[in-house]
Amino acid sequence: MKVTGPSGPAPAQGSRASRASAGFSVPSQGSPSPATATTSASAPSAVTDVSALMALQGVDDATERRRRAIRRGGGLLDRLEELKLALLMGEAGEGALDRLTRTLREERPVDADAELNNLLDQIDLRAAVELAKADLRRSAP
């Protein structure tokens, strides 16, 4: 079937039996009654294949976990830099604090590298300290 723009689909070339899908066909007048006709059901293998692919996509390998952990740490450092610049300019930095809070709440993938985990712990701690300092500034009279 060929679609030719807003006028709709063009009829297919040649004469074929009307088929909606691989396992269903519209009976013609000369075919046996539905009670005597046998139909075949399509195998559920296509669904199984798709679910297997989806399951594989959900599995993180060590490289992807490491990449996400480094990306999260870099994002926290960027938010801390935004906060520093806002404070140096004399602003309250509420937007930067909100972004820092959201980034800190993101799930942190655990990497097998102990040094990377230690570095990410230090970045998380620094972000938490900055958020605590901001809370103290807000509650000060």
C-alpha positions, 0 to 999 in steps of 0.5 A: 500500500502506498500513501500519497499525501492527504488524499489517503492510501492508494490501492495496492497493485494486483489482486489479493485476499483481504488480510488484516494481519498474518493470522486473520483474513476476511472470508470470501463468499465461496469459503466454508462457514466459520464453524468449519474453517480452521484459523491459525494463531500467530506465535507469541514469539514476537512479544517474547523477543521484544520483552527480551530486548527491553530486559537487556536494555534495562541491564546496566553494565559496569561502564554505564554505571561508572559513566552515570556516576561521573556525570552525576558528580560533574553535575553536582560540581557544576551546581556548586559552581553556580551557587558560588558565582551567585553568592559572589555576585551578592544574590541569594542563589535560590535557583542554584540551591534548588538545582543543587538539591535536585541533583543531590537527590538523584540516585547515585550509581555505585562503582566498583572503583573505591577511589571514585566512590570516595571522590563522589562521597566528598562531592556529596558531602560538600553539596550537603554542607552548602545546603545546610549553610543555606538553610542556616542563612534562611533561618537567621534573624 
